Structures are given as structure tokens and as C-alpha cells.
Amino acid sequence: MKGPATNGRRLLLVCGLAVAIGVFTATVPLLRDWFDLRVYYGTVDAWAHHDGRIYDYQLPGTTYGFTYPPFAAVGMLPMTLVGLHTAIAIALLLNLAALAAVVWILVGPALRRYGWFGFALAGCLPALLEPVRDTFSFGQVNLLLLALVLSDAWLLSTGRSRWAGVGIGLAAAIKLTPAIFIALLLLAGRRRAAGVATAVVAAATALAAWVAPEASRFYWTEALWDTDRIGRLAYVSNQSLQGVLARLAAPGEPSRAAWASAAVVVLGVWAWRTSRALADEDWTAAFALTGLAACLVSPITWVHHLVWLLPSFAVLLHRHRLRVAAALYAVLCSSVVWLWFDDSSGLDGFLGSNTYTWITLGLLLWLPAGQSRVNRPALRRRARATPAAPRAAAPTMPAASGQPGASLLEGGATGSPPGPAAGTARVSRIDPTGWTRPAAAKPQSSSSRASSYTVTPPPA
């Protein structure tokens, strides 16, 4: 079936699709009322304007407060210059920009043949995924962190490794989960990039300690290790291995030894599969597998944290596993895990309430990775990178090699021979990322239904 024939009709279709997605997000799955963003805003506003302390603030009507490292609060200080509604608008724009960057890094060059229309449609499709739409409606930072990490993946895969590590370092300083990507850099033998990432984390942490010494001391010595601040592990939104064990043990506590053992096994599988991908310079798969492992071993992986699955979809599309990608896409759009919101007991509860965890685990085990170099196509170059073959009467043109600008979707190799001389980089806690105190009125960790949640926002 052919698409719209004119740009006007294409623009109309894209606008209609965008409006439909916005209406769906705000009504059917429930608009989350910018809950997390209001926690961020209230925290930095109380800190900057009312002599409050970062980790003492609680959103009015709840017992939920700030749980990220102090550098995240420092980075959010500019919000204190604007009102709450302006901060919400800015966060929405930043998330849109981050989603566009993620789509471009993963599949952008492959979409050039379709122009702006193909790119716009590709940007609309991820917005229907529950992790993405929850990131928007909670006002979360997940897409921004994913964009930072993938910017390093793009630098490494295109030979621009000088600044590689900065994005991962900033992401890990804001939220500890992306620190696992430093381990990926070490596994890939990219010690310089790993050193840059570590230095950025250290510098950002030191800056936060200088700006907020008391908050830094409290976070690193108490808050980070206080398990009571994590949240309800058994809540259905927690789609990590720890969440699975917690729902099995409910109303009791899950075995820490069982969780640690499962995490070690997952990390072993991750190291094995990622090493195979790195040996073949398959950067997209390496970063995708690392995101999957992070979601599984993190103590808390709320549904909106599963934006780390987006690189896996790029791998599936590149390897022409369209049916698998479409099936997983449909499930991740469905909010199916909430069918077991009240009761996750029994075999159906064990299987259904952990659906997203099974998807993540299945991708870690079976995501195509490390395709043989003979069969894997080279990175696609920019339009000017590889000239068309000269005609017989035309002067011979030298072939371009090592030209940057390729998409991660294409697998990560260049047209040059492998090795350091080719200019191709070899890429080579997880913190409690949810809200921290058990409470009654939090959409993602409360004992009452998310659909009944309302809280009056603090004054701007």
C-alpha cells in the first residue's frame, strides 16, 4: 500500500498521528500528572529558595522525595528560575528532543531514503510504548539518559572516540544505573573511554559535594544504603529480577542470596554475549545487551525504566526479525502487567505480572548479536561518503574509506580493515532508581490503583 503522495498529505498524517498518540497517552493509560517532575521541582525549589535539604523534601500529600545522587539535583537547579508549568513544558520538549536523538542514532541513516516523513513516523512509533509514554507523563529523565549513553555508542562506532565516555559519565552521575556501561567499555578494551567516563562521574560527584556537602555526605553514607527508601519491591511496576522474587515471596521478603545469585548469572550471560558482539564490532548489540542487563539486575526497574529496550528493537529491525519486533512492540504497548495489579499469585500471576521481565530476559539470551563479518553489511555512509561507480569514460575516483556518519543500526563496522589503524573504536549497582518510601499515593509504588491517583501540586 502506497503512502500519501504529497508533502501536505504526509504532514497531515503525521500531525494526526501525533495528536492521536498524545490523546491516547493522556487518557487511556492514564496521564501520570508529572509526578516525578514535581518531585524534582519541589526538591530544588525548597533547596534553593527555602533553605530546605535535598533528601528531606517530600511532595505534599505523599511521602516521596528525591532519591538520585546529589549531582542530579545540582543539574536540575535551573528549574528554580521558572515556574512549575514552564518546567513541565521544558521537560516535555527535552524528552521529545531526546527521543528524536535516540531514533536518529539507531535508525536515522536507514531512514534517509524516506526523508522527513519516514523519520517522523519512526519517531511516533516508540511514543506508544508504555515505557516511553510513562517517561513523558511522569516527567522522568530516562530518555535523556539513554540519549547520553547512545551518543557515546555513536562516537565509538564512527571512530570519533576522543570524547567517548562523556555521555556515559554524565548519565551515571545523574542516576547510577548507567554505570554498567563503564563496565562495557572495559570489557571492550576501551580503557581511555572508560577512564573518561569515570573521570566525568568523579568530577560531577566532586562538584555536587562542593555545592551541597551535607546532602552528598548523607546520600553516599546513608540514603544509598537505606533499603527502606527503595520502595515496594513486590509492586507490579517493578520489572526486575528482584521484583519477580519479591512477588513470589509476598507478603514476605525476597531472599537476598537468591537475588544476588540470579544477578551474577545474568551478568555472566551478559559478559559472554556482549564479548561475542564486541569481537565482531557489533556496537548496537553490545549496547542493547548492556541495557537489558541493567534492567534485570537493578533492584528497582519501574516500567518507565524499560526505555533501555529501544536499542534491542533496532537490532531486531536490522536483522530483519520484523515479526519478533512487532510482537514485542505490541506487548510493550499493552500495559498487560497491570492486569495483575491486585493479585499476582498463582501460575498466571507469576507469568503475567512479570511479562516485561520475561521479555527482557529473552532478549538478553536470544537477541541477534555478533553476526559474522562476512555476512554483516558495512556501516552505511553519509550521502557524500561513497561516490557512485564511475562510468567507463569518466576519470577514476578513489574510493572513500573510514568515512563517519554511519548508523548504529548497521552493526558498527566500517569499510576499512579492522584494527586500530582503521579509526574504528572498539567498545570495548545499579542504584535503587525508584521512589523510595512505601506510601499510599504514588502511581508506580503504591497500594492503591494508579488510575485513582491525584495529588495537588505544590505552588510554583
C-alpha positions in Angstrom: 0.0 0.0 0.0 1.4 3.4 -1.0 1.7 6.2 1.4 0.5 9.8 0.9 1.6 11.2 -2.4 2.2 14.8 -1.4 4.1 16.5 1.4 0.9 18.2 2.5 -0.9 14.9 3.0 2.2 13.4 4.7 2.3 16.4 7.1 -1.4 16.0 7.8 -0.9 12.3 8.5 2.0 12.8 10.9 0.1 15.6 12.8 -2.9 13.4 13.1 -0.9 10.5 14.4 0.9 12.7 16.9 -2.4 14.1 18.2 -3.8 10.6 18.4 -0.8 9.4 20.4 -1.0 12.4 22.7 -4.7 11.9 23.4 -4.1 8.2 24.0 -1.3 8.8 26.4 -3.3 11.4 28.3 -6.5 9.3 28.6 -6.3 5.6 28.1 -3.2 4.5 30.1 -3.5 7.5 32.5 -1.6 10.7 32.5 0.8 10.4 35.4 0.4 14.1 36.3 4.1 14.8 36.0 4.6 13.2 39.4 8.3 12.6 39.2 9.0 16.1 37.7 7.0 17.6 40.6 9.3 15.8 43.0 12.3 17.2 41.2 10.9 20.7 41.0 9.8 20.7 44.7 13.1 19.4 45.8 15.3 22.0 44.1 12.8 24.8 44.8 12.8 24.0 48.6 16.6 23.7 48.5 17.3 26.9 46.6 14.6 29.2 47.9 13.5 27.9 51.3 16.8 26.6 52.9 15.5 23.0 52.6 17.6 19.9 52.4 17.6 17.8 49.3 16.7 14.5 50.9 14.3 15.8 53.5 11.8 17.2 50.9 8.5 15.2 50.4 5.9 16.0 47.8 2.9 17.4 49.5 0.3 14.7 50.1 2.8 11.9 49.8 5.9 10.6 51.5 8.0 10.6 48.3 11.1 12.6 47.8 14.4 12.9 45.9 16.4 9.7 45.5 19.0 10.4 42.8 22.6 11.4 43.5 23.3 15.0 44.6 24.7 15.9 41.1 21.2 15.3 39.7 19.8 18.0 42.0 22.6 20.3 41.0 21.8 19.8 37.3 18.1 20.5 38.0 18.8 23.8 39.7 17.9 25.9 36.6 14.3 24.8 37.2 14.2 27.2 40.1 14.3 30.1 37.6 10.9 29.2 36.2 7.5 28.2 37.4 6.3 24.6 37.6 4.2 24.7 34.4 7.1 26.2 32.5 9.4 23.4 33.9 6.8 20.8 32.7 6.8 22.3 29.2 10.6 22.4 29.1 10.8 18.8 30.3 8.4 17.7 27.6 10.5 19.4 24.9 13.7 17.9 26.2 12.1 14.4 26.2 10.9 15.0 22.6 14.4 16.0 21.6 16.0 13.1 23.4 13.6 10.6 21.7 14.4 12.2 18.3 18.1 11.8 19.0 17.7 8.2 20.0 15.7 7.4 16.9 18.3 9.2 14.7 21.3 7.4 16.3 19.7 4.0 16.0 17.9 4.1 12.6 18.4 7.6 11.2 20.6 6.9 8.1 18.5 3.9 7.2 15.5 6.3 7.0 17.2 8.8 4.7 15.6 7.3 1.7 12.2 8.2 3.1 13.1 11.7 4.1 11.5 13.6 6.9 8.3 11.6 6.6 9.9 8.3 7.4 11.8 9.8 10.3 8.6 11.4 11.7 6.7 8.1 11.6 9.7 6.3 13.2 9.6 8.8 16.0 5.9 8.4 16.6 6.0 4.6 16.9 8.2 4.4 20.1 5.9 7.0 21.7 3.2 4.4 22.1 5.5 2.0 24.1 4.5 2.1 27.7 8.0 2.8 29.0 8.2 5.8 26.7 4.8 7.3 27.3 5.3 6.9 31.1 8.6 8.7 30.8 6.8 11.6 29.2 3.8 11.6 31.6 5.9 11.2 34.8 8.3 13.8 33.6 11.1 11.3 34.0 14.8 11.5 32.8 15.1 8.1 31.2 15.1 9.2 27.6 17.7 11.9 28.3 20.0 9.3 29.9 19.5 6.9 27.0 20.4 9.6 24.6 23.6 10.5 26.5 24.7 6.8 26.6 23.9 6.3 22.9 25.8 9.4 22.0 28.9 7.5 23.2 27.9 4.5 21.2 27.7 6.7 18.1 31.1 8.2 18.8 32.7 4.8 19.3 31.1 3.2 16.3 32.2 6.1 14.0 35.8 6.4 15.1 35.2 9.7 17.0 36.4 8.2 20.2 38.2 11.3 21.6 35.1 12.4 23.6 33.7 8.9 24.1 32.8 8.3 27.7 31.5 11.8 28.5 27.8 10.8 27.9 28.1 7.7 29.9 29.8 9.5 32.7 27.2 12.3 32.9 24.3 9.7 32.8 25.9 7.7 35.6 26.4 10.8 37.7 22.7 11.7 37.4 21.5 8.1 38.0 23.7 5.2 39.0 22.1 2.6 36.7 24.1 3.7 33.5 27.4 3.0 35.4 27.2 -0.6 34.0 28.1 0.9 30.6 31.6 1.8 32.1 31.9 -2.0 32.6 31.0 -2.4 28.9 33.8 0.0 27.9 36.3 -2.0 30.0 35.0 -5.3 28.5 35.6 -3.9 25.1 39.2 -2.8 25.9 38.3 0.9 25.6 40.3 1.9 28.6 40.5 5.6 27.5 36.8 5.9 27.1 36.2 4.1 30.4 38.7 6.5 32.1 36.9 9.5 30.6 33.6 8.2 31.9 35.0 7.5 35.3 36.6 10.9 35.5 33.3 12.6 34.5 31.5 10.7 37.2 34.2 11.7 39.8 34.2 15.4 38.7 30.4 15.6 38.8 30.3 14.0 42.2 33.0 16.3 43.5 31.1 19.3 42.1 28.0 18.2 43.9 30.0 17.7 47.1 31.3 21.2 46.8 27.8 22.7 46.2 25.9 20.5 48.6 28.4 18.9 51.1 25.8 17.8 53.7 23.5 16.3 51.1 26.4 14.5 49.5 27.5 13.1 52.8 24.0 11.9 53.6 23.4 10.3 50.2 26.7 8.3 49.9 26.8 7.2 53.6 23.1 6.7 54.4 20.5 7.2 51.7 22.1 5.0 49.1 22.3 2.0 51.6 18.9 2.5 53.2 16.7 -0.2 51.8 13.6 1.3 53.3 14.0 4.2 50.7 13.8 1.9 47.7 10.0 1.3 47.6 7.8 -1.7 47.4 9.8 -4.4 45.6 6.7 -6.5 45.0 4.8 -3.7 43.2 3.9 -4.9 39.7 5.7 -2.0 38.1 9.0 -3.3 39.3 10.0 -5.5 36.3 13.5 -6.5 37.6 14.7 -9.9 38.8 14.3 -8.6 42.4 10.7 -7.7 41.5 10.0 -11.2 40.4 11.4 -12.7 43.6 9.6 -10.2 45.7 6.2 -11.1 44.2 6.9 -14.8 44.7 7.8 -14.2 48.3 5.0 -11.7 49.1 3.9 -10.8 51.7 7.4 -11.9 53.0 10.7 -10.5 52.0 12.6 -12.0 49.0 15.8 -13.8 49.5 18.8 -11.6 49.0 21.0 -14.6 48.3 18.6 -15.7 45.5 18.6 -12.3 44.0 22.4 -12.0 44.2 22.8 -15.4 42.6 20.4 -14.5 39.8 22.2 -11.2 39.2 25.6 -13.0 39.0 24.2 -15.4 36.4 22.7 -12.6 34.4 25.9 -10.6 34.4 27.8 -13.7 33.3 25.5 -14.2 30.4 25.8 -10.5 29.6 29.6 -10.7 29.6 29.6 -13.8 27.3 27.1 -12.5 24.8 28.5 -8.9 24.8 32.0 -10.2 24.3 30.9 -12.0 21.1 29.2 -8.9 19.9 32.3 -6.8 20.6 34.6 -9.3 18.9 32.6 -8.6 15.7 32.4 -4.8 16.4 28.6 -5.1 16.7 28.2 -1.9 18.8 24.4 -1.7 18.6 24.0 -5.2 20.0 26.7 -4.6 22.7 24.9 -1.5 24.0 21.5 -3.2 23.7 22.6 -6.2 25.7 24.1 -3.9 28.4 20.8 -2.0 28.7 19.0 -5.3 29.1 21.3 -6.5 31.8 21.0 -3.2 33.7 17.2 -3.6 33.8 17.4 -7.1 35.1 20.0 -6.7 37.9 18.8 -3.3 39.1 16.9 -3.7 42.4 14.1 -1.5 41.1 13.2 -1.3 37.4 10.0 0.6 37.1 8.2 0.1 33.8 9.3 3.5 32.6 12.9 2.5 33.0 12.5 0.0 30.2 13.3 2.6 27.6 16.7 0.8 27.7 15.0 -1.9 25.5 14.8 0.5 22.5 18.3 -0.4 21.1 17.2 -4.0 21.1 14.4 -3.1 18.7 17.0 -1.5 16.4 18.9 -4.8 16.4 15.8 -6.8 15.6 14.9 -4.5 12.7 18.4 -4.5 11.3 18.5 -8.4 11.4 15.1 -8.5 9.7 13.3 -10.0 12.7 10.3 -8.0 11.9 7.7 -10.4 13.3 9.5 -10.7 16.6 9.9 -6.9 16.8 6.2 -6.4 16.0 5.1 -8.9 18.7 7.3 -7.5 21.4 6.2 -4.0 20.4 2.5 -4.9 20.8 3.1 -6.4 24.2 5.1 -3.4 25.5 2.3 -1.1 24.3 -0.4 -3.1 26.1 0.2 -2.4 29.8 -0.5 -6.1 30.2 1.3 -6.4 33.6 -1.3 -4.2 35.3 -3.9 -7.0 34.9 -2.2 -8.5 38.0 -2.1 -5.2 39.9 -4.2 -6.6 42.8 -3.1 -10.2 42.9 0.0 -11.8 41.3 -0.3 -15.2 42.9 -0.7 -18.4 41.1 0.9 -19.6 37.8 -0.9 -17.0 35.8 0.2 -14.3 38.2 3.8 -15.5 38.1 3.8 -15.5 34.3 1.6 -12.4 33.6 2.8 -10.0 36.2 6.4 -10.4 35.1 5.8 -10.2 31.4 8.2 -7.4 30.8 10.9 -9.2 32.8 10.5 -12.3 30.6 10.8 -10.1 27.5 14.0 -8.5 28.8 15.5 -11.9 29.8 14.5 -13.4 26.5 16.2 -10.6 24.6 19.4 -11.0 26.7 19.5 -14.7 25.8 18.4 -14.6 22.1 19.0 -11.1 20.7 20.9 -11.5 17.5 24.5 -10.4 18.1 27.9 -11.0 16.7 26.9 -11.7 13.2 29.9 -12.9 11.1 31.8 -10.2 9.4 31.3 -11.8 6.0 27.5 -11.6 6.3 27.1 -8.3 8.1 26.9 -5.3 5.9 29.3 -2.4 6.4 28.2 0.8 8.0 26.2 3.0 5.7 28.0 6.2 5.0 26.6 9.7 4.5 25.4 10.7 1.1 28.7 12.2 0.2 30.9 9.4 1.6 30.8 6.9 -1.2 30.5 8.2 -4.8 28.7 6.2 -7.4 30.8 3.9 -9.5 32.4 5.9 -12.3 31.4 5.3 -15.9 33.9 3.9 -18.3 34.7 7.3 -19.8 34.9 9.1 -16.5 38.2 9.5 -14.6 38.7 7.0 -11.9 37.7 8.3 -8.4 39.4 7.0 -5.3 37.0 5.1 -3.0 36.2 6.7 0.3 37.1 4.7 3.4 36.5 5.2 7.1 34.0 7.9 6.4 32.0 8.7 9.6 28.3 9.2 9.9 27.0 5.7 10.0 24.0 4.5 11.9 24.4 2.2 14.8 21.6 0.2 13.2 24.0 -1.1 10.6 26.1 -3.0 13.1 29.1 -0.8 13.8 31.9 -1.8 11.4 33.5 0.5 8.8 34.6 -0.2 5.4 38.2 -0.1 6.5 40.1 -3.2 7.6 39.6 -3.9 11.3 42.1 -2.7 13.9 43.4 0.5 15.4 44.6 1.9 12.1 41.1 1.8 10.7 39.9 4.5 13.0 37.1 2.3 14.3 36.8 2.3 18.0 36.3 -1.0 19.9 33.8 -0.5 22.6 35.3 -2.4 24.3 24.8 -1.1 41.1 22.9 -0.3 40.0 21.1 2.1 42.1 17.6 1.9 43.5 16.1 4.0 40.9 12.5 4.1 42.0 10.9 6.4 44.5 12.0 5.4 47.9 9.4 5.2 50.7 6.4 2.9 50.8 3.4 5.2 50.6 -0.2 5.3 49.6 -0.5 7.8 46.8 2.3 7.1 44.3 1.3 5.8 40.8 4.3 3.4 40.5 4.7 2.1 44.0 1.5 2.5 46.0 -1.0 0.0 47.2 -3.9 1.9 45.5 -4.6 1.8 41.8 -2.6 4.2 39.7 -5.8 5.2 37.9 -7.1 6.7 41.2 -4.1 8.8 41.9 -4.4 12.6 42.3 -2.2 15.0 44.2 -2.4 18.7 44.4 0.9 20.1 43.0 3.0 22.4 45.2 2.8 26.1 44.4 5.2 27.1 41.6 
